[in-house]
Amino acid sequence: MIQLTNLALRRGHKLLFEDANISIHPGQKAGLTGANGTGKSSLFALLMKKIQADTGECSVPKHWQIAHVKQETPALDQSALDYVLDGDVVFRDIEAQIAQATEQQQHEKLGELYAEMERIDGYAAQAKAGRLLHGLGFAVGEEHQAVKSFSGGWRMRLNLAQALMCPSDLLLLDEPTNHLDLEAVVWLQDWLKRYTGTLVLISHDRDFLDAVIKFILHIEHEKLTLYTGNYSDFEKTRMEQLALQQAMFEKQQKQIAHMQSYVDRFRYKASKAKQAQSRLKALERMEVIAATQAENPFHFEFYPCQNLKHQIVELENADIGYGEHKVFKNLNFSVTAGARIGLLGRNGAGKSTLIKAMSGEKELQKGELKTAKDLHIGYFAQHQLEQLDLNSSCIEHVLEIDPQATEQTVKTFLGGFGFKGEKADTPIKPFSGGEKARLALALIVYQKPDLLLLDEPTNHLDLNMRDAISFALQSYEGAVILVSHDKHMLNSVIDEMVYIDRGQIHPFDGDLDEYQSFIKAQIKQAEAEDSSENTNNKGDNITPIDKKQHHKANKAAKNRLQKLERMIDDYTQKLVDVTAELSSEAIYAPENTHELNSCLNQSNELKQKLDAAEAEWLELSEALEN
C-alpha cells in the first residue's frame, strides 16, 4: 500500500503541507482535490519518485508498476495503435524477444516466450489498444494514422490511451477529462470503475469524481486529509466540520475576550493579581482556533444585457463545412433571447463547428446568418488561451478592450476572478492554464455580451471557479449556447438540450442520464446493423484465405471464452471463501484489524475482476453469435 508518514512537502520556500499520515490500500480509488497551487501535482511527482519529501517518508511498494499520462507527445511517424501499444512495456519486451529468438532460430526459447505471451494475454493486446482508442473517440481507421497527423488535444487522448494500456498497479491521472467530450468521459468513467489497481485522480469534475472514487485526499491550509466517500460525501462532511469549527471559533473568541477583560481589570490589583496572571498564562497557552475560510475566492456577475430582442441569431438553409466535407447541410437553427441550450453529440458531430459559424468566425458555404442589430457576442473557444498576449498583464488586457476605464475600476473587476495585487499587474506568461482560462472568461464578461457561445469553458478550471461560473450564469439575462463535458455545469445552467447527429440538430427532452443511455443504445444498434450488413454482403464471398483467417479468429475467440469461464469460476469460488471469512465474528476483533482490511480489499478486488471477466465473456459471446 501507499504509506505517507509524518510527511512534509515544500515548493521552494512555500510549505504545501506537513504532518501528513495517510494510508491508501491496494485497489482503492482516491480523488486528490484542493485549490490550484496547493500541491496536487507535487504529490504526484513524489509518488513517481521525481522529487523527495522535505521531511517524513513516502512509501510505494517497489514492485508496483506506476502508470501516468505524459504531458508531451512528439510528432511521430509511428501509428496511433503502435503508440498506444508502447504503453504495455511487458508486451513490447516479450514481442522484441520473440523477434530475436525467431531470427536466431532458438526454438526452445520461442516456446517459453509464446507461453509467456499467452500468460499476459498478449495476443489480445492489439484488440485492447483498439478498444481504448475507440472508447476515447477515435474513428475506425484512425488507429493507423501517424501520431503527428493529430492535433494537440487528440495527442493528449493518445497519451491517456497509452497510460490505460499499461498493466499498472498504481494509475495517476491528472485532469484526464480535459480534452474529452461527454461521450468519451462516460466511457472513461466506466473503464475506471472496472480498473482493479490503485487509482489517484486529480479532477475538478464533481460528477466524474462521484462516479469513480471512494475516497478523497484533500489539501487545504497546509494539511493533507483523507476522507471516506465520494466527492459529494466529502463536501457534506467538510461543511459540517466547517460549521462546527466556526461555532468553536466564535465560542473561543468570547472566552478570550472575557479572560482578557479580567486580566486588563485586575492584573495590577494586589488582591486579584494572582488570578489575573494565571488567566494571562492560560491565554498564552491557548491554541487559537482559526476562523473558517470556506468562501469561494471568485465572485463575479454578468452585466445587464443591452439587446434582448425575441430572436437574436438565426441560421437559414446553411451549409457549413470544410472544403468538400459538409458538416451541416440546409441547416435551419435559431436562438431566442434568454435561451439556455446545451449542445450534445459525439466527437466530430459538429458542435464546435456550429458555434464557430454562429459567432461569425467560420463562413457559411451556403445560406445566411442573421443576427439582431448591435448584438454583442461573447465567444469562448477551446483555443481561446492562445489568443492572449503573454507579455501583457491582466490590467493591460482589459484596458485594450476599454482604454477609458480607470485602473482602480479594472482592478476591482479583476479581483472577482482572483487577480489581486501583483497578479493583476505582472505579465501573464508564467500563468497556469487555469489562470489564463480565468482571464479569458473575465475578458468575455467585461464586454457585456447578449449571447454567450461557450465551447468547453471549464477546461483547466478548479471547482471553485466552476462553481462561480455556474452561479453567475444562473442570473445571466442573455442567451447561452454551451458545449461541456461537465455534467454538473450542464445541469446547473441549461434549460434545454439538443443533440447533433449526421448534420442535423434534434431536440432532446430527457436529462443527461437519459442522454447517456440513448447514446449507448444508438451505438449498440449501429453495431448490430453493421454486423448484419457484413453477414449479408460477405457470407458467400469469403476467399479461402479469408475463411482460414476467419476460422483462426473464431478458434482464438472460443479459446478465450473457455479461459474466461475458468476465470469466472475461480473468482467466484475465491469470493465465496472471502465472504465466509468476513461472516465470522472473530475477524472483527481489534487484534485482527489488519486481517479484516486485507479481506475487505481482496473482496473488492475479486468483485471488480469478476465484473470485468463477465462483461468480456458477454461481449465475446455476442460477437461469436453474430
C-alpha positions, 0 to 999 in steps of 0.5 A: 500500500501507499504509506505517507508518514509524518510527511512534509512537502515544500515548493521552494520556500512555500510549505504545501503541507506537513504532518501528513499520515495517510494510508491508501490500500491496494485497489482503492480509488482516491480523488486528490482535490484542493485549490490550484497551487496547493500541491496536487501535482507535487504529490504526484511527482513524489509518488513517481519518485521525481522529487523527495519529501522535505521531511517524513517518508513516502512509501510505494511498494517497489514492485508496483508498476506506476502508470501516468499520462505524459504531458508531451507527445512528439510528432511521430511517424509511428501509428496511433495503435503502435503508440498506444501499444508502447504503453504495455512495456511487458508486451513490447519486451516479450514481442522484441524477444520473440523477434530475436529468438525467431531470427536466431532460430532458438526454438526452445526459447520461442516456446517459453516466450509464446507461453509467456505471451499467452500468460499476459494475454498478449495476443489480445493486446492489439484488440485492447489498444483498439478498444481504448482508442475507440472508447476515447473517440477515435474513428475506425481507421484512425488507429493507423494514422501517424501520431503527428497527423493529430492535433494537440488535444487528440495527442493528449487522448493518445497519451491517456490511451497509452497510460490505460494500456499499461498493466499498472498497479498504481494509475495517476491521472491528472485532469484526464477529462480535459480534452474529452467530450461527454461521450468519451468521459462516460466511457472513461468513467466506466473503464475506471470503475472496472480498473482493479489497481490503485487509482489517484485522480486529480479532477475538478469534475464533481460528477466524474469524481462521484462516479469513480472514487471512494475516497478523497485526499484533500489539501487545504491550509497546509494539511493533507486529509483523507476522507471516506466517500465520494466527492459529494460525501466529502463536501457534506462532511467538510461543511459540517466540520466547517460549521462546527469549527466556526461555532468553536471559533466564535465560542473561543473568541468570547472566552478570550475576550472575557479572560482578557477583560479580567486580566486588563481589570485586575492584573495590577490589583494586589488582591486579584493579581494572582488570578489575573496572571494565571488567566494571562498564562492560560491565554498564552497557552491557548491554541487559537482556533482559526476562523473558517475560510470556506468562501469561494475566492471568485465572485463575479456577475454578468452585466445587464444585457443591452439587446434582448430582442425575441430572436437574436441569431438565426441560421437559414438553409446553411451549409457549413463545412470544410472544403468538400466535407459538409458538416451541416447541410440546409441547416435551419437553427435559431436562438431566442433571447434568454435561451439556455441550450446545451449542445450534445453529440459525439466527437466530430458531430459538429458542435464546435463547428456550429458555434464557430459559424454562429459567432461569425468566425467560420463562413457559411458555404451556403445560406445566411446568418442573421443576427439582431442589430448591435448584438454583442457576442461573447465567444469562448473557444477551446483555443481561446488561451492562445489568443492572449498576449503573454507579455501583457498583464491582466490590467493591460488586457482589459484596458485594450478592450476599454482604454477609458476605464480607470485602473482602480475600476479594472482592478476591482473587476479583476479581483472577482476572478482572483487577480489581486495585487501583483497578479493583476499587474505582472505579465501573464506568461508564467500563468497556469492554464487555469489562470489564463482560462480565468482571464479569458472568461473575465475578458468575455464578461467585461464586454457585456455580451447578449449571447454567450457561445461557450465551447468547453469553458471549464477546461483547466478550471478548479471547482471553485471557479466552476462553481462561480461560473455556474452561479453567475450564469444562473442570473445571466439575462442573455442567451447561452449556447454551451458545449461541456463535458461537465455534467454538473455545469450542464445541469446547473445552467441549461434549460434545454438540450439538443443533440447533433447527429449526421448534420442535423440538430434534434431536440432532446427532452430527457436529462443527461442520464437519459442522454447517456443511455440513448447514446449507448443504445444508438451505438449498440444498434449501429453495431448490430446493423453493421454486423448484419450488413457484413453477414449479408454482403460477405457470407458467400464471398469469403476467399479461402484465405479469408475463411482460414483467417476467419476460422483462426479468429473464431478458434482464438475467440472460443479459446478465450471464452473457455479461459474466461469461464475458468476465470469466472469460476475461480473468482467466484469460488475465491469470493465465496471463501472471502465472504465466509471469512468476513461472516465470522465474528472473530475477524472483527476483533481489534487484534485482527484489524489488519486481517479484516482490511486485507479481506475487505480489499481482496473482496473488492478486488475479486468483485471488480475482476469478476465484473470485468471477466463477465462483461468480456465473456458477454461481449465475446459471446455476442460477437461469436453469435453474430 
